[in-house]
């Protein structure tokens, strides 16, 4: 039983959308590990563009995170001495 032309067009359109989404996700979002790879530069560019669109200042956020981590380390001791290193 052959598939109708309408069903074939729908199948082709769906396949094209899924293929495009997979390529987009693989290029910009997959983490390939800590080492440099062929997509490193374009992933960094893309993330800078997204951060800029959302108004995120990465340097400011990193400084804030470092300060927060330092405060948390300094406040790990309690009055009864638990947590002291």
N, C-alpha and C positions, 0 to 999 in steps of 0.2 A: 504494500500500500504506500504509494508515494505521498510525500508531505506537500501540502498546498504552498503556493507562492507566498502567501501572507505569513504562514508559519516559518518558511525559510528566511524571509526578511527579518522577522522578529528574532529568530535564532541568530542570524548574522549580526544584528544590532546588539543583542545581548552579549554575544561573544566579543564584539569590539569594545563594549563598555567594560567588561570584566578584564580584558587584556590591557586596556589603557589604565585602569585603576591599579592593576597588579604592577605594571611598569612604574607608575607614579610612586606607589608605596615602596617598591624595591629601591628606587632611586633616591628618594628623599627621607624615608623613615626607618628603614631596617638598620639595625646596629650590627656592623660587621666586626666588632671587637675593638680593642684599644689601639691597634696598630693602624698605620696609614693604609688606605686602599684607594682604588680608582675613583670612588664616589666622595671622598673626604671633602674636597674643595667645593663641590656643588652642594653637598649637604650643609657645610658651614655657611655658604652664601644664602641658601634657602632659609636656614634658621635665623640668620641676621635679618633677612627681609620680613619674616613672620614676626620676630620680636619687635622690629621697627613699626610694623603695622599695628601691633597690639600695644605699643608704647612701653615696652619693657626695656629697661636699661640694664644690660647684662653685667657690666662692671659694678654698678651700684648694688645690684642684687647679690653678687659674689661677696662684696665687702660686707654687706649686711649679714650674710650667712656665716662668714668667717667670724664676725663679731659675736653673733649669736652662739656659735659653737664654743668660742672662748669663754663666754659667760656661763654656759652650761657646764663646762669642765670645772670652772672655779667654784660653782655652787653644788658640786656633787657631795660635799661633806655635810653631815647633819650634826646636831648638838651632841649625840651620843657617840660620835666617832665612827659610825658606820659609813662606809664609802670612802674613807681615807685611804690614800695609796702610800 
